[in-house]
Amino acid sequence: MRIVILGAGTGGLTLANRLARLIADELERSRAEIVLVERRKDHDYQPGYLMASFGVRPLAHYRRSVRPLVHRRVRLIEDDVRKVDLDGRRLRGETETAYDLLIVATGSVPDFRLIPGLDAEDVRRPDAGFGTFYTAEGAEALARTLEAFERGRIAVVVASPVHKCPAAPTEFALLLDDLLRSAGRRRRVEIVYTSPLDQLNLLEALDAWARPEFHRRGIEALFSFVPVRADVARRRLFAKDGRTLEADLIVVVPPHRGADVVRNSGLGDEAGFLPTDPETLAVAGRDDVYAVGDATDLAFPVLKAGAIAHFQAVVLAQNLAHRLRNVPTPYRYDGRFLCFVDDGFASSAFIRYDRHHPPRTATTGGLVHAIRQAYHELYWLGVRGLL
Ligand SMILES: Cc1cc2nc3c(=O)[nH]c(=O)nc-3n(C[C@H](O)[C@H](O)[C@H](O)COP(=O)(O)OP(=O)(O)OC[C@H]3O[C@@H](n4cnc5c(N)ncnc54)[C@H](O)[C@@H]3O)c2cc1C
C-alpha cells in the first residue's frame, strides 16, 4: 500500500515520521511505502515568526532543511503539486505520484489580497506603513520597522477569525507593549488592537485573560472591526461599518485561505479548506483521502494551530497503521488543543482544552515562560515523531 502525504509542514512531517515508526515492519518488507511530497526545501517553525518580528532571534533560527527531519524510511519527493487527480489516484506536479491513500496536509495561507487595496508586497516594505508577522519576510521587515519606531500610533489588526494560531495576535499586542516599555518608548507610542469579533479573541478564556491586561497597559481595543479596504499611501483601513482606522504602522493579521492545490483540484470549499470528519479526519465522500491540520474545514473549537495538526497526526498515524493491517481503526481526534501565550518577554500563560474539557487559562508566570522557551526547541523532536 502506498501512503502519500502532501505537505511536509507540522502535520505532514509528524504524520509521516510517526507512521514510519508504527509500520517499521511493513516498510522493511516492502508491504507498504510512505511518500512525503513537499515543494519547499526548508521547514519553518512558524511561531518563530512572532519572535523574529521583535528581533528576539533571526528568522534562520526557526528554519531547518526538510530532508534531515524526515525518517530514513520515508521517501521525500520535492514537487510543487498543481492538482490532485482523485479518479486516477495521483498527484500531478513536475512529476506524477500515484497513491492508494492520500493525506492532504497543505496548511493554510495568509492572503492579504482579501483586503482590497493591500498585497503581500506592501507588508514587506518597512516604509509602507503596513506590516505583518504572519509571513517569514514580513516578520523580518517588521523587526526593522519596530526597532526604528520612536513615536506614533501602531494598530494591530485582526482582519478575520480565520487565521493561524488564535493566540498570536493578542500575544503580539502584549509583547509590543513590553518591548516599548523596556525601551522607554511606550509613552510616545499608542497601541490600538482591532478584532472582527465582539471579543479580543475567538477563545473566550483567552479574551477573559487578556482583557484586564489590555486595560491595565492602556492598549485600546476596537471590536467588530471588519476591514474591507486599505489605503496604503494614506496608512488607513476602512471597516465594513464605515469606521476608518488611521495609524503610522498597521500590523495586519490577514484572512487565511486553503492551499491553491486544494482549490484547483475541486477538493475544498470556497476558501479552499477540505470538508473533513472531525474525529476520523476522513475527507467527505472519500475513503482514500484524509486531511490534517490547517487544510481542514474544521472550525471553532478546532482552530488553525500547530498543536492541533500535531494531535490529529498522532491519531491518524495510529489509524492508518491499523487500516494497513486490515483491523478496525479505533482512534478518534478529541478536539485536543494546547497553547502557550506570552504576555511579555519573561512571562507566559498556558491554555488547553478538548471536546470534554472546556478551556481554562492556567497560571501566568516565569515558570510557564521557561517551559515555552524549551518548547520552541522541542518542536523539532515533535515533527520528527519523537514527542
Ligand atoms: C505567527 C504565527 C504564530 C503561531 N503560533 C502558534 C502557536 O503558538 N501554537 C500553535 O499551535 N500554532 C501556532 N501557529 C500555527 C501553526 O504554525 C500552523 O497552524 C501549523 O504550521 C499548521 O500545520 P499544517 O501542517 O497544517 O500546515 P503547514 O505547517 O503550514 O504546512 C503545510 C505544508 O504544505 C506544503 N504545501 C502546500 N501546498 C503544496 C503543494 N501544492 N505542493 C507541495 N507542498 C505543498 C507547504 O509548503 C508547507 O510545507 C502560528 C503560526 C504563525 C504564522
The ligand as an SDF file (V2000), in Angstrom:
LIG
                    3D

 53 58  0  0  0  0  0  0  0  0999 V2000
    2.9700   33.9440   13.6980 C   0  0  0  0  0  0  0  0  0  0  0  0
    2.4620   32.5610   13.9490 C   0  0  0  0  0  0  0  0  0  0  0  0
    2.4270   32.0680   15.2570 C   0  0  0  0  0  0  0  0  0  0  0  0
    1.9500   30.7960   15.5060 C   0  0  0  0  0  0  0  0  0  0  0  0
    1.9440   30.3270   16.7890 N   0  0  0  0  0  0  0  0  0  0  0  0
    1.4470   29.1080   17.0570 C   0  0  0  0  0  0  0  0  0  0  0  0
    1.4360   28.6070   18.3830 C   0  0  0  0  0  0  0  0  0  0  0  0
    1.9150   29.2450   19.3320 O   0  0  0  0  0  0  0  0  0  0  0  0
    0.8800   27.3990   18.6060 N   0  0  0  0  0  0  0  0  0  0  0  0
    0.3420   26.6470   17.5900 C   0  0  0  0  0  0  0  0  0  0  0  0
   -0.1620   25.5560   17.8470 O   0  0  0  0  0  0  0  0  0  0  0  0
    0.3540   27.0970   16.3090 N   0  0  0  0  0  0  0  0  0  0  0  0
    0.8980   28.2980   16.0130 C   0  0  0  0  0  0  0  0  0  0  0  0
    0.9250   28.7500   14.7230 N   0  0  0  0  0  0  0  0  0  0  0  0
    0.2170   27.9980   13.6620 C   0  0  0  0  0  0  0  0  0  0  0  0
    0.9920   26.8190   13.0990 C   0  0  0  0  0  0  0  0  0  0  0  0
    2.2590   27.1990   12.6490 O   0  0  0  0  0  0  0  0  0  0  0  0
    0.1920   26.2130   11.9450 C   0  0  0  0  0  0  0  0  0  0  0  0
   -1.1380   26.0630   12.3480 O   0  0  0  0  0  0  0  0  0  0  0  0
    0.7550   24.8560   11.5620 C   0  0  0  0  0  0  0  0  0  0  0  0
    2.0150   25.0170   10.9500 O   0  0  0  0  0  0  0  0  0  0  0  0
   -0.1950   24.1100   10.6240 C   0  0  0  0  0  0  0  0  0  0  0  0
    0.3800   22.9040   10.2430 O   0  0  0  0  0  0  0  0  0  0  0  0
   -0.0060   22.2480    8.8390 P   0  0  0  0  0  0  0  0  0  0  0  0
    0.7990   21.0030    8.7380 O   0  0  0  0  0  0  0  0  0  0  0  0
   -1.4590   22.1660    8.7240 O   0  0  0  0  0  0  0  0  0  0  0  0
    0.4680   23.3180    7.7540 O   0  0  0  0  0  0  0  0  0  0  0  0
    1.9170   23.9080    7.4980 P   0  0  0  0  0  0  0  0  0  0  0  0
    2.8160   23.6660    8.6630 O   0  0  0  0  0  0  0  0  0  0  0  0
    1.7230   25.3170    7.0620 O   0  0  0  0  0  0  0  0  0  0  0  0
    2.4800   23.0330    6.2870 O   0  0  0  0  0  0  0  0  0  0  0  0
    1.8770   22.9740    5.0270 C   0  0  0  0  0  0  0  0  0  0  0  0
    2.9390   22.4490    4.0470 C   0  0  0  0  0  0  0  0  0  0  0  0
    2.3310   22.0990    2.8080 O   0  0  0  0  0  0  0  0  0  0  0  0
    3.2030   22.4870    1.7650 C   0  0  0  0  0  0  0  0  0  0  0  0
    2.4380   22.6390    0.5260 N   0  0  0  0  0  0  0  0  0  0  0  0
    1.3390   23.4240    0.3340 C   0  0  0  0  0  0  0  0  0  0  0  0
    0.9110   23.3040   -0.9400 N   0  0  0  0  0  0  0  0  0  0  0  0
    1.7450   22.4270   -1.5530 C   0  0  0  0  0  0  0  0  0  0  0  0
    1.8250   21.9160   -2.8850 C   0  0  0  0  0  0  0  0  0  0  0  0
    0.9590   22.3020   -3.8210 N   0  0  0  0  0  0  0  0  0  0  0  0
    2.8030   21.0370   -3.1940 N   0  0  0  0  0  0  0  0  0  0  0  0
    3.7020   20.6420   -2.2490 C   0  0  0  0  0  0  0  0  0  0  0  0
    3.6820   21.1120   -0.9590 N   0  0  0  0  0  0  0  0  0  0  0  0
    2.7130   21.9860   -0.6340 C   0  0  0  0  0  0  0  0  0  0  0  0
    3.7650   23.8180    2.2750 C   0  0  0  0  0  0  0  0  0  0  0  0
    4.9560   24.1850    1.5840 O   0  0  0  0  0  0  0  0  0  0  0  0
    4.0010   23.5020    3.7470 C   0  0  0  0  0  0  0  0  0  0  0  0
    5.2820   22.9760    3.9940 O   0  0  0  0  0  0  0  0  0  0  0  0
    1.4660   30.0010   14.4320 C   0  0  0  0  0  0  0  0  0  0  0  0
    1.5290   30.4930   13.1210 C   0  0  0  0  0  0  0  0  0  0  0  0
    2.0240   31.7470   12.8800 C   0  0  0  0  0  0  0  0  0  0  0  0
    2.0940   32.2570   11.4490 C   0  0  0  0  0  0  0  0  0  0  0  0
  1  2  1  0
  2  3  1  0
  2 52  2  0
  3  4  2  0
  4  5  1  0
  4 50  1  0
  5  6  2  0
  6  7  1  0
  6 13  1  0
  7  8  2  0
  7  9  1  0
  9 10  1  0
 10 11  2  0
 10 12  1  0
 12 13  2  0
 13 14  1  0
 14 15  1  0
 14 50  1  0
 15 16  1  0
 16 17  1  0
 16 18  1  0
 18 19  1  0
 18 20  1  0
 20 21  1  0
 20 22  1  0
 22 23  1  0
 23 24  1  0
 24 25  2  0
 24 26  1  0
 24 27  1  0
 27 28  1  0
 28 29  2  0
 28 30  1  0
 28 31  1  0
 31 32  1  0
 32 33  1  0
 33 34  1  0
 33 48  1  0
 34 35  1  0
 35 36  1  0
 35 46  1  0
 36 37  1  0
 36 45  1  0
 37 38  2  0
 38 39  1  0
 39 40  1  0
 39 45  2  0
 40 41  1  0
 40 42  2  0
 42 43  1  0
 43 44  2  0
 44 45  1  0
 46 47  1  0
 46 48  1  0
 48 49  1  0
 50 51  2  0
 51 52  1  0
 52 53  1  0
M  END
$$$$
